[in-house]
Amino acid sequence: MRGSLRGRRLLDAVLAPSFVAPGWELGRRCGVCGGTDHGRPVLPWPGAPSVSLSYTDGWGAVALAGGPVGVDVERRFGRSGLEALAEWVWTPAERVRARGVPDWSGRLYRDWTRKEAVLKAHGVGLSVPMSTFEGGRRLVRVPGFRPLAVFGLGRWSPPGVVAAVAVAPGVEVRVRVVSGPVTPRR
């Protein structure tokens, strides 16, 4: 599975070699249906931390935590397509609040990565529309799920790349944003 291979390459690149066994396989588990051919990545050893992976052009991010975790990284692109992205990401109230904000596209990318990280942490991916919940606060609530703490990774992200991590409040998380050949080829 191509996604699992990319995930394993990313994890191999950021985890200490003594932490993983040679030849290990990255598993998957869907939080919606329980399937193992898709869904969030799962490390294959007892007591392993929860893991989340994300890729964008030339960059990848991995997050490890003692509970559910989600990470998202996105490269900012030009203005073309941003209106459609805003419809996909924002609630109607968020779109109204963004009007008149000088760098509304920066807010859009911030909210996109925050919301996608939350959905990954809940194990549902994009099966829940992002436009159904608000994402601009430190604690994000998706209807039907417990609230998660969300943190922007601007300080650790390169210029033009926006990233965020979501985790249960009080749970320690480790995140690494890396560049190189661990990301998907186009």
C-alpha positions in Angstrom: 0.0 0.0 0.0 1.6 3.2 -1.2 0.3 5.4 1.7 1.6 2.9 4.3 5.0 2.9 2.6 5.2 6.7 2.6 4.1 6.7 6.3 6.7 4.1 7.2 9.4 6.1 5.3 8.4 9.2 7.2 8.4 7.4 10.6 11.8 5.8 9.8 13.2 9.2 9.1 12.1 10.7 12.4 12.1 7.9 14.9 15.3 6.8 16.6 16.6 3.6 14.9 16.6 1.8 18.3 12.9 2.6 18.7 11.7 0.5 15.8 12.4 -3.1 14.7 13.7 -3.8 11.2 11.0 -4.8 8.8 8.1 -3.5 10.8 4.8 -2.7 9.0 2.7 0.3 9.5 -0.9 -0.7 10.1 -4.2 1.2 9.5 -7.5 1.3 11.4 -10.6 3.3 10.3 -12.3 5.1 13.2 -15.6 4.9 11.3 -15.9 1.3 10.1 -13.0 -0.4 11.8 -11.4 -1.5 8.5 -7.7 -2.1 8.4 -7.1 -1.4 4.7 -7.6 2.4 5.3 -7.8 4.9 8.1 -5.4 6.3 10.6 -1.9 4.8 10.9 -1.3 2.4 13.8 2.2 1.4 15.1 2.5 -2.4 15.3 3.9 -3.0 18.8 2.4 -3.2 22.3 2.2 0.0 24.1 3.1 2.1 21.0 2.0 5.7 21.0 -0.8 7.0 18.8 0.6 8.4 15.5 -0.6 10.8 12.9 1.0 11.6 9.6 0.6 14.4 7.0 2.2 15.2 3.7 2.3 18.2 1.4 4.5 19.1 -1.5 8.1 18.5 -0.2 7.1 18.4 3.4 5.8 15.8 5.9 4.8 15.9 9.6 4.6 13.2 12.2 2.9 13.4 15.6 3.2 10.9 18.5 1.1 11.0 21.6 -0.1 9.0 24.6 -3.7 9.4 23.3 -5.5 10.2 20.1 -3.5 12.7 18.0 -3.9 14.3 14.6 -1.5 16.4 12.6 -2.0 18.3 9.3 0.5 20.2 7.1 -0.4 22.2 4.0 1.6 24.3 1.6 0.0 27.6 0.8 -0.8 28.1 -2.8 -1.9 31.1 -4.9 -5.3 32.7 -4.7 -6.9 30.5 -7.4 -9.3 28.1 -5.7 -9.4 29.8 -2.3 -13.1 30.7 -2.5 -14.0 27.0 -3.0 -11.6 26.0 -0.3 -13.3 28.5 2.1 -16.7 27.0 1.3 -15.3 23.5 2.1 -13.5 24.5 5.3 -15.5 27.3 7.0 -18.9 27.4 8.5 -21.1 30.3 7.3 -20.3 32.2 10.5 -16.6 31.7 10.0 -16.9 33.0 6.4 -18.7 36.1 7.7 -16.0 36.8 10.3 -13.3 36.4 7.7 -14.7 39.2 5.6 -12.6 42.3 5.9 -9.6 40.4 7.5 -6.5 41.6 5.6 -4.9 38.2 5.4 -8.1 36.0 5.2 -6.2 33.4 3.3 -3.8 32.9 6.2 -6.8 32.4 8.5 -8.2 29.9 6.0 -5.1 27.8 6.0 -4.9 28.0 9.8 -8.4 26.8 10.2 -8.0 24.1 7.5 -5.0 22.5 9.2 -6.6 22.8 12.6 -9.9 21.2 11.5 -8.2 18.4 9.6 -5.9 17.7 12.5 -9.0 17.4 14.8 -10.7 15.0 12.4 -7.6 12.9 12.2 -7.3 12.7 16.0 -10.9 11.5 16.2 -10.1 8.9 13.6 -12.8 10.0 11.1 -10.7 11.8 8.5 -12.8 13.8 6.1 -16.0 11.8 6.7 -17.2 14.7 8.8 -17.5 17.9 6.7 -15.2 20.7 8.1 -17.9 23.3 7.4 -20.0 21.7 10.2 -17.9 22.9 13.1 -15.8 25.9 14.1 -12.0 25.6 14.3 -10.6 29.0 15.3 -10.3 28.3 19.0 -7.7 26.5 21.2 -10.3 23.9 22.1 -12.2 22.6 19.1 -15.5 20.8 19.4 -16.9 18.5 16.7 -20.5 17.5 17.2 -20.7 14.0 18.7 -17.0 14.0 19.8 -15.1 15.2 22.9 -13.3 18.5 22.5 -9.6 18.5 21.6 -6.8 21.0 22.1 -5.4 22.4 18.9 -2.0 24.1 18.4 -0.6 25.8 15.4 2.9 24.8 14.5 3.9 28.1 12.8 7.1 28.4 14.8 8.3 25.0 13.6 6.9 25.2 10.0 8.9 26.6 7.1 7.7 29.7 5.2 4.7 29.0 3.0 3.8 25.9 5.0 1.0 25.8 7.6 0.7 23.0 10.2 -1.4 22.1 13.3 -1.7 19.3 15.8 -4.7 18.2 17.8 -4.7 16.1 21.0 -6.8 15.5 24.1 -6.2 18.3 26.7 -3.3 17.4 29.0 -1.8 14.7 26.7 1.8 15.1 25.8 2.5 15.2 22.1 5.7 15.2 20.0 5.7 16.6 16.5 8.3 16.8 13.8 8.0 18.6 10.5 10.5 17.4 7.9 11.5 18.0 4.3 12.8 15.6 1.8 11.9 12.4 -0.2 9.6 11.0 2.5 6.7 12.9 1.0 4.6 11.6 -1.9 5.8 11.9 -5.5 3.5 13.7 -7.9 
